[in-house]
Amino acid sequence: MPLDRMKKVADKLISFGLITRRTDDPAIYLITTRGIEFLEAYKKLATYLE
């Protein structure tokens, strides 16, 4: 994915509270607790849709 599009996606995920930037190195992104919960819910939903 081109960097400019990736930045837009990352900014959107940050606004939803799913990821955050590391304070000591803003080039590194971390998943939040809310992001982990979202992934777990998504995986559960995906198994129902198979």
MARTORTI-667010 format. One record per residue: residue in one letter; x, y, z of N, C-alpha, C in turn. Coordinates in steps of 0.2 Angstrom, whole numbers, plus 5000, padded with zeros to 4 digits. Atoms other than C-alpha are relative to their C-alpha. Example, Ala and Ser with C-alpha at 12.3 -4.5 7.8 and 13.67 -1.06 7.14 Angstrom:
<pts>
pt r:A; nxx:5004; nyy:4994; nzz:5000; caxx:5062; cayy:4978; cazz:5039; cxx:5004; cyy:5006; czz:5000
pt r:S; nxx:4996; nyy:4994; nzz:4999; caxx:5068; cayy:4995; cazz:5036; cxx:4996; cyy:5005; czz:5003
</pts>
This chain:
<pts>
pt r:M; nxx:5004; nyy:4994; nzz:5000; caxx:5000; cayy:5000; cazz:5000; cxx:5005; cyy:5006; czz:5000
pt r:P; nxx:4996; nyy:4994; nzz:5000; caxx:5007; cayy:5017; cazz:4996; cxx:5000; cyy:5004; czz:5007
pt r:L; nxx:4999; nyy:4997; nzz:4993; caxx:5013; cayy:5027; cazz:5011; cxx:4995; cyy:5005; czz:5001
pt r:D; nxx:5005; nyy:4995; nzz:4999; caxx:5001; cayy:5041; cazz:5008; cxx:4993; cyy:4997; czz:5002
pt r:R; nxx:5006; nyy:5004; nzz:4998; caxx:4986; cayy:5029; cazz:5009; cxx:5000; cyy:4997; czz:5007
pt r:M; nxx:4999; nyy:5003; nzz:4993; caxx:4993; cayy:5020; cazz:5024; cxx:4999; cyy:5005; czz:5005
pt r:K; nxx:5001; nyy:4995; nzz:4995; caxx:4994; cayy:5036; cazz:5033; cxx:4993; cyy:5002; czz:5002
pt r:K; nxx:5007; nyy:4998; nzz:4999; caxx:4976; cayy:5040; cazz:5030; cxx:4996; cyy:4994; czz:5004
pt r:V; nxx:5003; nyy:5006; nzz:4997; caxx:4971; cayy:5022; cazz:5036; cxx:5002; cyy:5000; czz:5007
pt r:A; nxx:4998; nyy:5000; nzz:4994; caxx:4982; cayy:5023; cazz:5051; cxx:4997; cyy:5006; czz:5004
pt r:D; nxx:5003; nyy:4995; nzz:4996; caxx:4975; cayy:5040; cazz:5056; cxx:4993; cyy:4999; czz:5002
pt r:K; nxx:5007; nyy:5002; nzz:4999; caxx:4957; cayy:5033; cazz:5054; cxx:5000; cyy:4995; czz:5006
pt r:L; nxx:5000; nyy:5005; nzz:4994; caxx:4962; cayy:5018; cazz:5066; cxx:5002; cyy:5003; czz:5006
pt r:I; nxx:4999; nyy:4996; nzz:4994; caxx:4969; cayy:5030; cazz:5078; cxx:4994; cyy:5004; czz:5003
pt r:S; nxx:5006; nyy:4997; nzz:4998; caxx:4953; cayy:5040; cazz:5078; cxx:4995; cyy:4996; czz:5003
pt r:F; nxx:5005; nyy:5004; nzz:4997; caxx:4943; cayy:5025; cazz:5082; cxx:5003; cyy:4996; czz:5006
pt r:G; nxx:4997; nyy:5003; nzz:4994; caxx:4955; cayy:5020; cazz:5096; cxx:5003; cyy:4993; czz:4999
pt r:L; nxx:4998; nyy:5007; nzz:5001; caxx:4961; cayy:5004; cazz:5088; cxx:5007; cyy:4999; czz:5000
pt r:I; nxx:4993; nyy:5000; nzz:5000; caxx:4979; cayy:5009; cazz:5087; cxx:5003; cyy:5006; czz:5003
pt r:T; nxx:4997; nyy:4993; nzz:4998; caxx:4991; cayy:5022; cazz:5094; cxx:5007; cyy:5000; czz:4998
pt r:R; nxx:4993; nyy:5000; nzz:5001; caxx:5008; cayy:5028; cazz:5091; cxx:5004; cyy:5000; czz:5006
pt r:R; nxx:4995; nyy:5000; nzz:4994; caxx:5023; cayy:5025; cazz:5102; cxx:5002; cyy:5007; czz:5001
pt r:T; nxx:4998; nyy:4993; nzz:4999; caxx:5028; cayy:5041; cazz:5111; cxx:5007; cyy:5001; czz:4999
pt r:D; nxx:4993; nyy:4999; nzz:5001; caxx:5046; cayy:5038; cazz:5110; cxx:5002; cyy:4999; czz:4993
pt r:D; nxx:4999; nyy:5001; nzz:5008; caxx:5045; cayy:5033; cazz:5091; cxx:4994; cyy:5000; czz:4997
pt r:P; nxx:5007; nyy:4999; nzz:5003; caxx:5030; cayy:5040; cazz:5082; cxx:4999; cyy:4996; czz:4993
pt r:A; nxx:5000; nyy:5004; nzz:5006; caxx:5035; cayy:5029; cazz:5067; cxx:4997; cyy:4993; czz:5001
pt r:I; nxx:5003; nyy:5006; nzz:4998; caxx:5029; cayy:5014; cazz:5077; cxx:4993; cyy:5000; czz:5003
pt r:Y; nxx:5007; nyy:5001; nzz:4998; caxx:5011; cayy:5009; cazz:5079; cxx:4999; cyy:4994; czz:5005
pt r:L; nxx:5002; nyy:5005; nzz:4996; caxx:5004; cayy:4999; cazz:5093; cxx:4992; cyy:4999; czz:5000
pt r:I; nxx:5007; nyy:5001; nzz:5000; caxx:4987; cayy:4990; cazz:5094; cxx:4998; cyy:5001; czz:5008
pt r:T; nxx:5003; nyy:4998; nzz:4993; caxx:4976; cayy:4996; cazz:5109; cxx:4996; cyy:4994; czz:5002
pt r:T; nxx:5005; nyy:5005; nzz:4998; caxx:4965; cayy:4985; cazz:5120; cxx:4994; cyy:5000; czz:4996
pt r:R; nxx:5006; nyy:5000; nzz:5004; caxx:4951; cayy:4991; cazz:5110; cxx:5001; cyy:4997; czz:4993
pt r:G; nxx:4999; nyy:5003; nzz:5007; caxx:4959; cayy:4986; cazz:5094; cxx:5000; cyy:4992; czz:5001
pt r:I; nxx:5000; nyy:5007; nzz:4999; caxx:4962; cayy:4968; cazz:5101; cxx:4993; cyy:4998; czz:5001
pt r:E; nxx:5007; nyy:5002; nzz:4999; caxx:4944; cayy:4967; cazz:5107; cxx:4996; cyy:5000; czz:4993
pt r:F; nxx:5003; nyy:5000; nzz:5007; caxx:4939; cayy:4972; cazz:5089; cxx:5002; cyy:4994; czz:4996
pt r:L; nxx:4997; nyy:5006; nzz:5004; caxx:4950; cayy:4959; cazz:5081; cxx:4996; cyy:4994; czz:5002
pt r:E; nxx:5004; nyy:5006; nzz:4998; caxx:4942; cayy:4946; cazz:5092; cxx:4993; cyy:4999; czz:4998
pt r:A; nxx:5007; nyy:5000; nzz:5002; caxx:4925; cayy:4951; cazz:5088; cxx:4999; cyy:4999; czz:4993
pt r:Y; nxx:5000; nyy:5001; nzz:5007; caxx:4929; cayy:4952; cazz:5070; cxx:5001; cyy:4992; czz:4998
pt r:K; nxx:4999; nyy:5007; nzz:5001; caxx:4936; cayy:4934; cazz:5070; cxx:4994; cyy:4996; czz:5001
pt r:K; nxx:5006; nyy:5003; nzz:4998; caxx:4921; cayy:4928; cazz:5079; cxx:4994; cyy:5000; czz:4994
pt r:L; nxx:5005; nyy:4998; nzz:5005; caxx:4909; cayy:4936; cazz:5066; cxx:5002; cyy:4996; czz:4993
pt r:A; nxx:4998; nyy:5003; nzz:5006; caxx:4920; cayy:4929; cazz:5052; cxx:4999; cyy:4992; czz:5000
pt r:T; nxx:5001; nyy:5007; nzz:5000; caxx:4918; cayy:4911; cazz:5058; cxx:4992; cyy:4999; czz:4999
pt r:Y; nxx:5007; nyy:5001; nzz:5001; caxx:4899; cayy:4913; cazz:5058; cxx:4998; cyy:5001; czz:4992
pt r:L; nxx:5002; nyy:4998; nzz:5007; caxx:4899; cayy:4920; cazz:5040; cxx:5003; cyy:4995; czz:4995
pt r:E; nxx:4997; nyy:5005; nzz:5004; caxx:4909; cayy:4905; cazz:5033; cxx:4995; cyy:4995; czz:4997
</pts>
